[in-house]
Amino acid sequence: MEITNGKITRILAYLSRYLYGKETALKLALITCCSRGHLLIEDIPGLGKTTLALALSRVLGLSFGRIQCTSDLLPTDITGVSVYNKNTGDFIFHPGPIFNNIVLVDEINRATPKTQSALLEAMGEKQTTIEGKTYRHPQPFFVIATQNPVEHFGAFPLPESQMDRFMMQISIGYPSRDEEMAILKQGSTRQDLEGMETIMQHEEVLGIHEHIKNGVYVSEKIYDYLLKIAAVTRRHPYVRAGISTRGSLAIATAAKTLAFFSGRDYVIPEDIRELAPYTITHRILLKEDYEQIAKQEFVKSLLNEVAVPA
């Protein structure tokens, strides 16, 4: 099977008809999915987060599951439960919504830390252990989690270990006036999602994963550039904790995917610089005196401290 970026371009153009004005968010979500990562969307309700997740599952031909987080959500509501069958005398496992290809975890910060932790193994290891037995998740496995940055009452902030599991953190944001006018005239597209065309098959998505892993080249200069960026985040006087090695790996993988999307089989420094605001910002912790700084702008200033390789 020949792997090209032609279908990626087609998917992005097709999805933009359903999510008008959200082209950047669509591209970043698709990059994360094709990089075997997970995505955190921080935004207020009503800006298209659920529509984005549903639309992606439709065009990629993947199964979809949704978890609506509340304070009384239990870990078994996510992972599933074993039920005793009195006819056979055996316990039959009934998988939860986490056992889908694309899983939307809505308002993840409303779930208790115990329930949030049930996601950790699934996101990191692509498997879940229940009652001593390990169940592998279907591949590909892509978690899209959302949280509301405005409402903090009754919310449980994600721990640092959980934040680092997300390859990217993005914000869809409000549409422009012209974009919102077009949306108002078009009306809601949620009901049209069931009739969406499946552009890519399950096997093709897995093929893209392997192609990006083995078929996109990263030079020594690019790796050195990434290591210098990581070092700057760790030693800056405003920063309490910089990006981890896992974070550096995630950035490198996302850069390879962006290169593939751009029709290249090699990574350039601009790939890392373009993705930095979305792959680095949520991974650094600022010292208490500097927590009010706009982190995305701060990350961009850090990049300017590192010389771009020729």
Steps between C-alpha positions, in 0.01 A plus 500: 500500500652829389496763772459860383366820654233540231219363716609715793452812288162369386391423858591847625310665212198274558491555878521878461152487343362370829724701736513837332785724613670227704763396245793539741332292772410232243857481373648477849248233604579292191875540558456376857290203385753401231783536754340246738458778756213641704344846488383737775259777394454780751199711407156608611199289388335553163803557276501167314715264708254209487428558132873490426545163675192346336596628155851357528366156589263506202752597231765261636259207528574453871280407795400781736432509873405786729552544874318787672697567816326586827609487862317168554651328193668173601810344342288200393269739310802567277675164484208259521409224744490120527150360550430152635314270261304252711440272200868441427642579842750741344559872524440675167685825442289787363739763364437866576514794259881521532518197270441696180737645241411864571383584852365841598546567872282805559586733790773272629576733791155428649596138565663415833876426509422130550295491181752716311769249592305227319586685180875506570576137422272504196659814353858404579502124446208455257361240737285473811536259791175392665488249786853383419432442131643728228292601199661662196329799344405497132750673275514783420410637843449876523368685807357851459443652844334836564493732795335833572760761601239732653310282749716381790234421763470125539794440268816297561806639316687239297825388666830565322534130412165510320577824315822350363299214347344742254706560188329836442280748678297732280220753525246525221399853596217719375450527124551832327196715425487386136548135599224521762269667248558211259431249781174675590384492139603136456349382829623213717677221313491247786201316352685467168792306648329162464505544124868594479718322248763255628812616317762283667477140615619361831798322340610820326517685831724227642710516182551874547614435858768262378605725212548800730695285747735343244474709183557859616863597567620714789859624466754531779472881472124487564541273803769734633267798443222327695736414787611863522136612521438246777809624686380862481164406655677322786749769598297818447470702825121534460445125459448256787491189278587474130396243245576135572671247275154362420404852396802526268406168340143620447620822335732308267219263397255785439762680289543186286123488446490867398780433253296214350191723481714755314613243243853454636683193625728704727451743790605865485535745793179679397304182579612515863450878523147480355390234749687634805211711641281189505754233600709687760270749677311250718822316591680785676419624849576860586613615842230653717609860438469454122181292469306793351725512192333397172665161458470470122673834451759397757571177305545702181753721680688188615525381140665829406780422745603193298684544170317338208727248321584576140 
